[in-house]
Amino acid sequence: MSSVTSTGGATTGRRRVMHVGSAGMIFGGLLILVGSLLPWVSTPVGHFSGAAGPGLWTLCAGTIAIAGALLPYRRLALAHALVPGVAVAVLVTWQLLRIAQLSASTDSWGSLLPGIGLVIAGGGAFVLVRTASRIRGAD
């Protein structure tokens, strides 16, 4: 069966749901979702989960990125990749600076370390920003 139908001389086609950045947006969104639930700060006493603080915001951003991967409109998908990617990158950078500030103020370098969730969320943000640039280049 053909995806193009002809009625009265006019041709209409099926709209593709997946676009150039769909795979990158799904991968980046999943990285952010997983990173949001894992520990963001490691201390000698224990770990602090990202879901206890800004990880809730990154959880929402990851969901928005995955939803944008399923939109057939490139400009809207570009926004769904760029906005969550930049927002998560800002939150990850803020957390890293906060860890450095607390380490400097208490003179306890090495006792507060970034957790695996913070690193994974940062990687997801990088993937989303890179995917946004790929979507923009495809227009």
N, CA, C and O atoms as a GROMACS GRO file, in nm:
protein
  556
    1MET      N    1   0.085  -0.117   0.000
    1MET     CA    2   0.000   0.000   0.000
    1MET      C    3   0.089   0.123   0.000
    1MET      O    4   0.189   0.128   0.072
    2SER      N    5   0.055   0.219  -0.078
    2SER     CA    6   0.135   0.340  -0.092
    2SER      C    7   0.100   0.441   0.016
    2SER      O    8  -0.013   0.446   0.063
    3SER      N    9   0.199   0.521   0.055
    3SER     CA   10   0.172   0.623   0.156
    3SER      C   11   0.120   0.751   0.094
    3SER      O   12   0.086   0.845   0.165
    4VAL      N   13   0.114   0.755  -0.039
    4VAL     CA   14   0.062   0.874  -0.108
    4VAL      C   15  -0.067   0.834  -0.177
    4VAL      O   16  -0.070   0.738  -0.254
    5THR      N   17  -0.171   0.907  -0.150
    5THR     CA   18  -0.299   0.878  -0.213
    5THR      C   19  -0.335   0.992  -0.306
    5THR      O   20  -0.297   1.107  -0.284
    6SER      N   21  -0.408   0.959  -0.407
    6SER     CA   22  -0.446   1.059  -0.506
    6SER      C   23  -0.597   1.072  -0.508
    6SER      O   24  -0.668   0.973  -0.526
    7THR      N   25  -0.647   1.192  -0.489
    7THR     CA   26  -0.789   1.220  -0.494
    7THR      C   27  -0.811   1.345  -0.578
    7THR      O   28  -0.777   1.456  -0.538
    8GLY      N   29  -0.867   1.324  -0.693
    8GLY     CA   30  -0.900   1.440  -0.777
    8GLY      C   31  -0.778   1.515  -0.826
    8GLY      O   32  -0.785   1.636  -0.845
    9GLY      N   33  -0.667   1.450  -0.846
    9GLY     CA   34  -0.548   1.517  -0.897
    9GLY      C   35  -0.457   1.573  -0.788
    9GLY      O   36  -0.342   1.605  -0.816
   10ALA      N   37  -0.506   1.586  -0.664
   10ALA     CA   38  -0.423   1.637  -0.554
   10ALA      C   39  -0.356   1.520  -0.484
   10ALA      O   40  -0.417   1.415  -0.464
   11THR      N   41  -0.232   1.538  -0.448
   11THR     CA   42  -0.162   1.431  -0.376
   11THR      C   43  -0.139   1.475  -0.232
   11THR      O   44  -0.098   1.588  -0.205
   12THR      N   45  -0.166   1.385  -0.144
   12THR     CA   46  -0.140   1.409  -0.002
   12THR      C   47  -0.055   1.294   0.049
   12THR      O   48  -0.072   1.180   0.005
   13GLY      N   49   0.034   1.323   0.139
   13GLY     CA   50   0.122   1.220   0.193
   13GLY      C   51   0.106   1.211   0.344
   13GLY      O   52   0.057   1.303   0.409
   14ARG      N   53   0.149   1.101   0.396
   14ARG     CA   54   0.150   1.086   0.541
   14ARG      C   55   0.258   1.174   0.599
   14ARG      O   56   0.366   1.188   0.542
   15ARG      N   57   0.229   1.232   0.710
   15ARG     CA   58   0.328   1.313   0.779
   15ARG      C   59   0.414   1.220   0.863
   15ARG      O   60   0.364   1.139   0.941
   16ARG      N   61   0.546   1.233   0.844
   16ARG     CA   62   0.639   1.151   0.922
   16ARG      C   63   0.647   1.205   1.064
   16ARG      O   64   0.658   1.326   1.085
   17VAL      N   65   0.642   1.116   1.159
   17VAL     CA   66   0.652   1.158   1.298
   17VAL      C   67   0.797   1.177   1.339
   17VAL      O   68   0.830   1.274   1.408
   18MET      N   69   0.883   1.087   1.298
   18MET     CA   70   1.024   1.097   1.334
   18MET      C   71   1.093   1.199   1.244
   18MET      O   72   1.062   1.208   1.125
   19HIS      N   73   1.185   1.274   1.299
   19HIS     CA   74   1.258   1.376   1.224
   19HIS      C   75   1.408   1.354   1.247
   19HIS      O   76   1.448   1.255   1.307
   20VAL      N   77   1.488   1.448   1.200
   20VAL     CA   78   1.634   1.434   1.205
   20VAL      C   79   1.684   1.415   1.348
   20VAL      O   80   1.777   1.338   1.370
   21GLY      N   81   1.626   1.483   1.442
   21GLY     CA   82   1.677   1.479   1.578
   21GLY      C   83   1.604   1.386   1.672
   21GLY      O   84   1.631   1.388   1.792
   22SER      N   85   1.513   1.306   1.622
   22SER     CA   86   1.432   1.222   1.711
   22SER      C   87   1.517   1.127   1.795
   22SER      O   88   1.497   1.116   1.916
   23ALA      N   89   1.610   1.057   1.731
   23ALA     CA   90   1.691   0.960   1.806
   23ALA      C   91   1.776   1.030   1.913
   23ALA      O   92   1.785   0.981   2.026
   24GLY      N   93   1.837   1.142   1.878
   24GLY     CA   94   1.917   1.216   1.976
   24GLY      C   95   1.834   1.271   2.090
   24GLY      O   96   1.879   1.274   2.205
   25MET      N   97   1.712   1.316   2.058
   25MET     CA   98   1.625   1.370   2.164
   25MET      C   99   1.578   1.260   2.259
   25MET      O  100   1.569   1.281   2.380
   26ILE      N  101   1.548   1.143   2.204
   26ILE     CA  102   1.506   1.032   2.290
   26ILE      C  103   1.623   0.989   2.379
   26ILE      O  104   1.606   0.968   2.499
   27PHE      N  105   1.742   0.975   2.320
   27PHE     CA  106   1.860   0.934   2.396
   27PHE      C  107   1.895   1.038   2.503
   27PHE      O  108   1.918   1.002   2.619
   28GLY      N  109   1.900   1.166   2.466
   28GLY     CA  110   1.932   1.272   2.562
   28GLY      C  111   1.827   1.283   2.672
   28GLY      O  112   1.860   1.301   2.789
   29GLY      N  113   1.700   1.272   2.634
   29GLY     CA  114   1.593   1.277   2.733
   29GLY      C  115   1.600   1.161   2.832
   29GLY      O  116   1.577   1.180   2.951
   30LEU      N  117   1.630   1.041   2.781
   30LEU     CA  118   1.644   0.926   2.870
   30LEU      C  119   1.764   0.940   2.963
   30LEU      O  120   1.757   0.903   3.080
   31LEU      N  121   1.874   0.994   2.911
   31LEU     CA  122   1.990   1.019   2.998
   31LEU      C  123   1.952   1.115   3.111
   31LEU      O  124   1.989   1.093   3.226
   32ILE      N  125   1.880   1.220   3.077
   32ILE     CA  126   1.840   1.318   3.179
   32ILE      C  127   1.744   1.255   3.279
   32ILE      O  128   1.756   1.278   3.399
   33LEU      N  129   1.648   1.175   3.230
   33LEU     CA  130   1.554   1.110   3.322
   33LEU      C  131   1.626   1.018   3.420
   33LEU      O  132   1.598   1.022   3.540
   34VAL      N  133   1.716   0.936   3.370
   34VAL     CA  134   1.790   0.843   3.458
   34VAL      C  135   1.880   0.921   3.552
   34VAL      O  136   1.886   0.891   3.671
   35GLY      N  137   1.950   1.022   3.500
   35GLY     CA  138   2.039   1.103   3.583
   35GLY      C  139   1.966   1.179   3.692
   35GLY      O  140   2.023   1.205   3.798
   36SER      N  141   1.842   1.214   3.667
   36SER     CA  142   1.764   1.287   3.768
   36SER      C  143   1.734   1.204   3.891
   36SER      O  144   1.719   1.257   4.001
   37LEU      N  145   1.727   1.074   3.873
   37LEU     CA  146   1.689   0.986   3.984
   37LEU      C  147   1.809   0.929   4.060
   37LEU      O  148   1.794   0.875   4.169
   38LEU      N  149   1.928   0.942   4.002
   38LEU     CA  150   2.048   0.889   4.066
   38LEU      C  151   2.110   0.994   4.159
   38LEU      O  152   2.068   1.109   4.157
   39PRO      N  153   2.210   0.955   4.241
   39PRO     CA  154   2.274   1.050   4.333
   39PRO      C  155   2.348   1.162   4.258
   39PRO      O  156   2.418   1.138   4.160
   40TRP      N  157   2.332   1.285   4.307
   40TRP     CA  158   2.395   1.402   4.246
   40TRP      C  159   2.517   1.447   4.324
   40TRP      O  160   2.608   1.506   4.266
   41VAL      N  161   2.521   1.420   4.454
   41VAL     CA  162   2.635   1.461   4.536
   41VAL      C  163   2.674   1.343   4.623
   41VAL      O  164   2.590   1.282   4.689
   42SER      N  165   2.803   1.312   4.622
   42SER     CA  166   2.856   1.203   4.705
   42SER      C  167   2.937   1.264   4.818
   42SER      O  168   3.024   1.348   4.796
   43THR      N  169   2.909   1.220   4.939
   43THR     CA  170   2.982   1.265   5.058
   43THR      C  171   3.033   1.142   5.132
   43THR      O  172   2.991   1.030   5.102
   44PRO      N  173   3.123   1.161   5.227
   44PRO     CA  174   3.168   1.046   5.306
   44PRO      C  175   3.055   0.982   5.387
   44PRO      O  176   3.061   0.864   5.420
   45VAL      N  177   2.953   1.060   5.419
   45VAL     CA  178   2.842   1.010   5.500
   45VAL      C  179   2.739   0.936   5.415
   45VAL      O  180   2.677   0.840   5.462
   46GLY      N  181   2.721   0.978   5.290
   46GLY     CA  182   2.622   0.917   5.203
   46GLY      C  183   2.607   0.994   5.073
   46GLY      O  184   2.692   1.076   5.037
   47HIS      N  185   2.498   0.969   5.005
   47HIS     CA  186   2.472   1.033   4.877
   47HIS      C  187   2.343   1.114   4.885
   47HIS      O  188   2.250   1.079   4.957
   48PHE      N  189   2.340   1.224   4.809
   48PHE     CA  190   2.219   1.305   4.798
   48PHE      C  191   2.161   1.286   4.659
   48PHE      O  192   2.228   1.308   4.558
   49SER      N  193   2.036   1.245   4.654
   49SER     CA  194   1.970   1.219   4.527
   49SER      C  195   1.934   1.350   4.458
   49SER      O  196   1.906   1.450   4.523
   50GLY      N  197   1.933   1.347   4.326
   50GLY     CA  198   1.891   1.464   4.249
   50GLY      C  199   1.743   1.490   4.265
   50GLY      O  200   1.699   1.605   4.254
   51ALA      N  201   1.664   1.386   4.292
   51ALA     CA  202   1.520   1.403   4.306
   51ALA      C  203   1.483   1.481   4.432
   51ALA      O  204   1.369   1.524   4.446
   52ALA      N  205   1.578   1.501   4.522
   52ALA     CA  206   1.552   1.578   4.644
   52ALA      C  207   1.560   1.729   4.619
   52ALA      O  208   1.523   1.807   4.706
   53GLY      N  209   1.607   1.769   4.504
   53GLY     CA  210   1.624   1.911   4.476
   53GLY      C  211   1.597   1.943   4.330
   53GLY      O  212   1.486   1.921   4.281
   54PRO      N  213   1.698   1.994   4.260
   54PRO     CA  214   1.676   2.034   4.121
   54PRO      C  215   1.657   1.918   4.025
   54PRO      O  216   1.627   1.939   3.908
   55GLY      N  217   1.674   1.796   4.072
   55GLY     CA  218   1.649   1.680   3.987
   55GLY      C  219   1.504   1.669   3.943
   55GLY      O  220   1.476   1.609   3.840
   56LEU      N  221   1.413   1.726   4.019
   56LEU     CA  222   1.273   1.727   3.977
   56LEU      C  223   1.254   1.813   3.853
   56LEU      O  224   1.174   1.780   3.765
   57TRP      N  225   1.328   1.923   3.846
   57TRP     CA  226   1.321   2.010   3.727
   57TRP      C  227   1.381   1.938   3.608
   57TRP      O  228   1.328   1.946   3.497
   58THR      N  229   1.491   1.868   3.629
   58THR     CA  230   1.554   1.798   3.517
   58THR      C  231   1.469   1.679   3.473
   58THR      O  232   1.470   1.641   3.356
   59LEU      N  233   1.396   1.621   3.565
   59LEU     CA  234   1.304   1.513   3.531
   59LEU      C  235   1.197   1.564   3.434
   59LEU      O  236   1.166   1.498   3.335
   60CYS      N  237   1.143   1.680   3.463
   60CYS     CA  238   1.045   1.742   3.373
   60CYS      C  239   1.108   1.777   3.238
   60CYS      O  240   1.045   1.759   3.134
   61ALA      N  241   1.230   1.827   3.240
   61ALA     CA  242   1.298   1.864   3.116
   61ALA      C  243   1.323   1.741   3.029
   61ALA      O  244   1.310   1.748   2.907
   62GLY      N  245   1.359   1.630   3.089
   62GLY     CA  246   1.379   1.507   3.013
   62GLY      C  247   1.251   1.458   2.948
   62GLY      O  248   1.253   1.408   2.836
   63THR      N  249   1.140   1.472   3.020
   63THR     CA  250   1.010   1.433   2.965
   63THR      C  251   0.973   1.522   2.847
   63THR      O  252   0.920   1.473   2.747
   64ILE      N  253   1.000   1.651   2.857
   64ILE     CA  254   0.972   1.743   2.747
   64ILE      C  255   1.056   1.709   2.625
   64ILE      O  256   1.007   1.717   2.512
   65ALA      N  257   1.181   1.671   2.646
   65ALA     CA  258   1.269   1.635   2.534
   65ALA      C  259   1.219   1.510   2.463
   65ALA      O  260   1.220   1.504   2.340
   66ILE      N  261   1.175   1.411   2.539
   66ILE     CA  262   1.125   1.288   2.478
   66ILE      C  263   0.995   1.316   2.403
   66ILE      O  264   0.973   1.263   2.294
   67ALA      N  265   0.909   1.399   2.460
   67ALA     CA  266   0.786   1.435   2.391
   67ALA      C  267   0.815   1.509   2.260
   67ALA      O  268   0.746   1.488   2.160
   68GLY      N  269   0.916   1.594   2.260
   68GLY     CA  270   0.952   1.668   2.140
   68GLY      C  271   1.007   1.579   2.030
   68GLY      O  272   1.001   1.614   1.912
   69ALA      N  273   1.061   1.464   2.068
   69ALA     CA  274   1.113   1.371   1.968
   69ALA      C  275   1.001   1.312   1.884
   69ALA      O  276   1.025   1.266   1.772
   70LEU      N  277   0.880   1.314   1.935
   70LEU     CA  278   0.767   1.255   1.865
   70LEU      C  279   0.682   1.358   1.791
   70LEU      O  280   0.576   1.324   1.738
   71LEU      N  281   0.727   1.483   1.787
   71LEU     CA  282   0.655   1.587   1.715
   71LEU      C  283   0.703   1.593   1.571
   71LEU      O  284   0.823   1.589   1.546
   72PRO      N  285   0.612   1.604   1.474
   72PRO     CA  286   0.653   1.605   1.334
   72PRO      C  287   0.702   1.742   1.284
   72PRO      O  288   0.745   1.752   1.170
   73TYR      N  289   0.695   1.844   1.366
   73TYR     CA  290   0.734   1.979   1.324
   73TYR      C  291   0.875   2.010   1.372
   73TYR      O  292   0.902   2.004   1.491
   74ARG      N  293   0.964   2.043   1.279
   74ARG     CA  294   1.105   2.062   1.314
   74ARG      C  295   1.128   2.182   1.404
   74ARG      O  296   1.208   2.174   1.498
   75ARG      N  297   1.062   2.292   1.379
   75ARG     CA  298   1.085   2.411   1.463
   75ARG      C  299   1.040   2.387   1.607
   75ARG      O  300   1.107   2.430   1.701
   76LEU      N  301   0.928   2.321   1.622
   76LEU     CA  302   0.880   2.290   1.757
   76LEU      C  303   0.973   2.187   1.823
   76LEU      O  304   1.000   2.196   1.943
   77ALA      N  305   1.021   2.092   1.745
   77ALA     CA  306   1.116   1.993   1.799
   77ALA      C  307   1.247   2.062   1.838
   77ALA      O  308   1.309   2.023   1.936
   78LEU      N  309   1.288   2.162   1.761
   78LEU     CA  310   1.409   2.238   1.795
   78LEU      C  311   1.395   2.303   1.932
   78LEU      O  312   1.487   2.300   2.013
   79ALA      N  313   1.279   2.362   1.958
   79ALA     CA  314   1.254   2.423   2.089
   79ALA      C  315   1.252   2.317   2.199
   79ALA      O  316   1.300   2.342   2.310
   80HIS      N  317   1.197   2.199   2.168
   80HIS     CA  318   1.190   2.091   2.267
   80HIS      C  319   1.326   2.029   2.294
   80HIS      O  320   1.342   1.957   2.393
   81ALA      N  321   1.422   2.053   2.208
   81ALA     CA  322   1.557   2.005   2.233
   81ALA      C  323   1.642   2.112   2.299
   81ALA      O  324   1.719   2.083   2.391
   82LEU      N  325   1.630   2.235   2.252
   82LEU     CA  326   1.717   2.343   2.299
   82LEU      C  327   1.681   2.391   2.440
   82LEU      O  328   1.770   2.406   2.524
   83VAL      N  329   1.555   2.415   2.467
   83VAL     CA  330   1.515   2.469   2.598
   83VAL      C  331   1.547   2.372   2.712
   83VAL      O  332   1.610   2.414   2.810
   84PRO      N  333   1.507   2.244   2.705
   84PRO     CA  334   1.546   2.154   2.814
   84PRO      C  335   1.696   2.131   2.822
   84PRO      O  336   1.752   2.118   2.932
   85GLY      N  337   1.763   2.125   2.708
   85GLY     CA  338   1.908   2.104   2.709
   85GLY      C  339   1.982   2.216   2.778
   85GLY      O  340   2.070   2.191   2.860
   86VAL      N  341   1.945   2.340   2.746
   86VAL     CA  342   2.011   2.455   2.809
   86VAL      C  343   1.973   2.463   2.957
   86VAL      O  344   2.057   2.493   3.041
   87ALA      N  345   1.845   2.437   2.989
   87ALA     CA  346   1.802   2.444   3.129
   87ALA      C  347   1.875   2.342   3.215
   87ALA      O  348   1.919   2.374   3.326
   88VAL      N  349   1.889   2.221   3.166
   88VAL     CA  350   1.960   2.118   3.243
   88VAL      C  351   2.108   2.153   3.252
   88VAL      O  352   2.169   2.132   3.357
   89ALA      N  353   2.166   2.204   3.146
   89ALA     CA  354   2.307   2.244   3.150
   89ALA      C  355   2.330   2.352   3.254
   89ALA      O  356   2.430   2.350   3.325
   90VAL      N  357   2.238   2.448   3.264
   90VAL     CA  358   2.249   2.554   3.365
   90VAL      C  359   2.237   2.495   3.505
   90VAL      O  360   2.314   2.532   3.594
   91LEU      N  361   2.143   2.404   3.527
   91LEU     CA  362   2.126   2.343   3.660
   91LEU      C  363   2.248   2.259   3.699
   91LEU      O  364   2.291   2.262   3.814
   92VAL      N  365   2.303   2.185   3.605
   92VAL     CA  366   2.422   2.103   3.634
   92VAL      C  367   2.540   2.192   3.667
   92VAL      O  368   2.614   2.166   3.762
   93THR      N  369   2.559   2.298   3.587
   93THR     CA  370   2.668   2.392   3.614
   93THR      C  371   2.651   2.459   3.750
   93THR      O  372   2.749   2.474   3.824
   94TRP      N  373   2.529   2.498   3.783
   94TRP     CA  374   2.501   2.559   3.914
   94TRP      C  375   2.535   2.462   4.027
   94TRP      O  376   2.593   2.503   4.128
   95GLN      N  377   2.499   2.334   4.011
   95GLN     CA  378   2.529   2.236   4.115
   95GLN      C  379   2.680   2.215   4.130
   95GLN      O  380   2.730   2.202   4.241
   96LEU      N  381   2.751   2.211   4.018
   96LEU     CA  382   2.897   2.194   4.025
   96LEU      C  383   2.963   2.314   4.092
   96LEU      O  384   3.056   2.297   4.172
   97LEU      N  385   2.916   2.435   4.061
   97LEU     CA  386   2.970   2.554   4.127
   97LEU      C  387   2.936   2.555   4.276
   97LEU      O  388   3.016   2.600   4.358
   98ARG      N  389   2.818   2.507   4.309
   98ARG     CA  390   2.778   2.501   4.450
   98ARG      C  391   2.864   2.401   4.528
   98ARG      O  392   2.903   2.426   4.642
   99ILE      N  393   2.894   2.288   4.465
   99ILE     CA  394   2.983   2.190   4.528
   99ILE      C  395   3.120   2.251   4.550
   99ILE      O  396   3.180   2.233   4.656
  100ALA      N  397   3.172   2.322   4.450
  100ALA     CA  398   3.303   2.386   4.463
  100ALA      C  399   3.301   2.494   4.570
  100ALA      O  400   3.397   2.508   4.646
  101GLN      N  401   3.193   2.570   4.578
  101GLN     CA  402   3.182   2.676   4.679
  101GLN      C  403   3.179   2.616   4.819
  101GLN      O  404   3.248   2.665   4.909
  102LEU      N  405   3.101   2.512   4.839
  102LEU     CA  406   3.094   2.449   4.971
  102LEU      C  407   3.227   2.385   5.009
  102LEU      O  408   3.267   2.390   5.126
  103SER      N  409   3.295   2.326   4.912
  103SER     CA  410   3.427   2.268   4.939
  103SER      C  411   3.528   2.374   4.976
  103SER      O  412   3.612   2.352   5.064
  104ALA      N  413   3.521   2.490   4.911
  104ALA     CA  414   3.616   2.598   4.939
  104ALA      C  415   3.587   2.664   5.074
  104ALA      O  416   3.680   2.698   5.147
  105SER      N  417   3.460   2.682   5.106
  105SER     CA  418   3.426   2.751   5.229
  105SER      C  419   3.453   2.666   5.353
  105SER      O  420   3.482   2.720   5.460
  106THR      N  421   3.443   2.536   5.340
  106THR     CA  422   3.469   2.448   5.455
  106THR      C  423   3.609   2.388   5.453
  106THR      O  424   3.646   2.313   5.543
  107ASP      N  425   3.686   2.421   5.350
  107ASP     CA  426   3.823   2.371   5.333
  107ASP      C  427   3.826   2.218   5.342
  107ASP      O  428   3.909   2.159   5.410
  108SER      N  429   3.732   2.157   5.271
  108SER     CA  430   3.723   2.011   5.271
  108SER      C  431   3.719   1.959   5.128
  108SER      O  432   3.624   1.892   5.087
  109TRP      N  433   3.824   1.992   5.053
  109TRP     CA  434   3.830   1.949   4.914
  109TRP      C  435   3.834   1.798   4.905
  109TRP      O  436   3.913   1.733   4.974
  110GLY      N  437   3.750   1.742   4.821
  110GLY     CA  438   3.747   1.598   4.800
  110GLY      C  439   3.642   1.526   4.881
  110GLY      O  440   3.617   1.408   4.856
  111SER      N  441   3.581   1.592   4.976
  111SER     CA  442   3.477   1.522   5.053
  111SER      C  443   3.340   1.538   4.988
  111SER      O  444   3.254   1.452   5.006
  112LEU      N  445   3.318   1.645   4.915
  112LEU     CA  446   3.196   1.661   4.835
  112LEU      C  447   3.233   1.641   4.689
  112LEU      O  448   3.314   1.716   4.634
  113LEU      N  449   3.175   1.540   4.628
  113LEU     CA  450   3.206   1.509   4.489
  113LEU      C  451   3.078   1.499   4.407
  113LEU      O  452   2.974   1.462   4.460
  114PRO      N  453   3.085   1.533   4.279
  114PRO     CA  454   2.967   1.515   4.193
  114PRO      C  455   2.932   1.368   4.182
  114PRO      O  456   3.020   1.283   4.165
  115GLY      N  457   2.805   1.338   4.192
  115GLY     CA  458   2.759   1.200   4.180
  115GLY      C  459   2.737   1.161   4.035
  115GLY      O  460   2.744   1.245   3.945
  116ILE      N  461   2.711   1.035   4.013
  116ILE     CA  462   2.694   0.983   3.879
  116ILE      C  463   2.569   1.041   3.812
  116ILE      O  464   2.566   1.058   3.690
  117GLY      N  465   2.467   1.071   3.889
  117GLY     CA  466   2.346   1.129   3.832
  117GLY      C  467   2.370   1.267   3.773
  117GLY      O  468   2.314   1.301   3.669
  118LEU      N  469   2.452   1.346   3.840
  118LEU     CA  470   2.486   1.480   3.791
  118LEU      C  471   2.564   1.470   3.660
  118LEU      O  472   2.543   1.549   3.568
  119VAL      N  473   2.654   1.375   3.652
  119VAL     CA  474   2.735   1.356   3.531
  119VAL      C  475   2.647   1.307   3.415
  119VAL      O  476   2.661   1.356   3.303
  120ILE      N  477   2.557   1.214   3.442
  120ILE     CA  478   2.469   1.162   3.337
  120ILE      C  479   2.373   1.270   3.290
  120ILE      O  480   2.349   1.282   3.169
  121ALA      N  481   2.317   1.350   3.381
  121ALA     CA  482   2.228   1.458   3.342
  121ALA      C  483   2.302   1.562   3.257
  121ALA      O  484   2.247   1.614   3.160
  122GLY      N  485   2.427   1.592   3.293
  122GLY     CA  486   2.508   1.683   3.212
  122GLY      C  487   2.534   1.627   3.074
  122GLY      O  488   2.532   1.702   2.976
  123GLY      N  489   2.558   1.497   3.064
  123GLY     CA  490   2.576   1.433   2.934
  123GLY      C  491   2.449   1.439   2.851
  123GLY      O  492   2.455   1.461   2.730
  124GLY      N  493   2.335   1.420   2.914
  124GLY     CA  494   2.208   1.431   2.843
  124GLY      C  495   2.183   1.572   2.792
  124GLY      O  496   2.130   1.590   2.682
  125ALA      N  497   2.222   1.672   2.871
  125ALA     CA  498   2.209   1.811   2.827
  125ALA      C  499   2.297   1.837   2.706
  125ALA      O  500   2.255   1.905   2.612
  126PHE      N  501   2.419   1.783   2.707
  126PHE     CA  502   2.508   1.798   2.593
  126PHE      C  503   2.448   1.734   2.468
  126PHE      O  504   2.453   1.792   2.359
  127VAL      N  505   2.392   1.615   2.482
  127VAL     CA  506   2.330   1.545   2.368
  127VAL      C  507   2.214   1.627   2.313
  127VAL      O  508   2.198   1.638   2.192
  128LEU      N  509   2.132   1.685   2.401
  128LEU     CA  510   2.018   1.764   2.354
  128LEU      C  511   2.061   1.891   2.282
  128LEU      O  512   2.004   1.926   2.179
  129VAL      N  513   2.161   1.960   2.334
  129VAL     CA  514   2.208   2.083   2.268
  129VAL      C  515   2.271   2.048   2.134
  129VAL      O  516   2.252   2.121   2.036
  130ARG      N  517   2.345   1.940   2.128
  130ARG     CA  518   2.405   1.896   2.001
  130ARG      C  519   2.297   1.856   1.902
  130ARG      O  520   2.309   1.884   1.783
  131THR      N  521   2.192   1.790   1.948
  131THR     CA  522   2.081   1.751   1.862
  131THR      C  523   2.007   1.874   1.811
  131THR      O  524   1.964   1.877   1.696
  132ALA      N  525   1.991   1.975   1.897
  132ALA     CA  526   1.926   2.099   1.853
  132ALA      C  527   2.006   2.164   1.741
  132ALA      O  528   1.947   2.218   1.647
  133SER      N  529   2.137   2.162   1.751
  133SER     CA  530   2.218   2.220   1.644
  133SER      C  531   2.207   2.137   1.516
  133SER      O  532   2.212   2.193   1.407
  134ARG      N  533   2.191   2.007   1.530
  134ARG     CA  534   2.172   1.922   1.411
  134ARG      C  535   2.036   1.948   1.347
  134ARG      O  536   2.026   1.952   1.224
  135ILE      N  537   1.932   1.966   1.427
  135ILE     CA  538   1.799   1.996   1.373
  135ILE      C  539   1.802   2.131   1.301
  135ILE      O  540   1.744   2.146   1.193
  136ARG      N  541   1.868   2.227   1.361
  136ARG     CA  542   1.876   2.361   1.302
  136ARG      C  543   1.950   2.357   1.169
  136ARG      O  544   1.911   2.426   1.074
  137GLY      N  545   2.055   2.277   1.160
  137GLY     CA  546   2.130   2.265   1.036
  137GLY      C  547   2.054   2.194   0.927
  137GLY      O  548   2.084   2.212   0.809
  138ALA      N  549   1.955   2.112   0.963
  138ALA     CA  550   1.878   2.038   0.864
  138ALA      C  551   1.768   2.122   0.800
  138ALA      O  552   1.715   2.085   0.695
  139ASP      N  553   1.735   2.235   0.860
  139ASP     CA  554   1.628   2.320   0.803
  139ASP      C  555   1.668   2.385   0.675
  139ASP      O  556   1.589   2.459   0.616
   0.00000   0.00000   0.00000
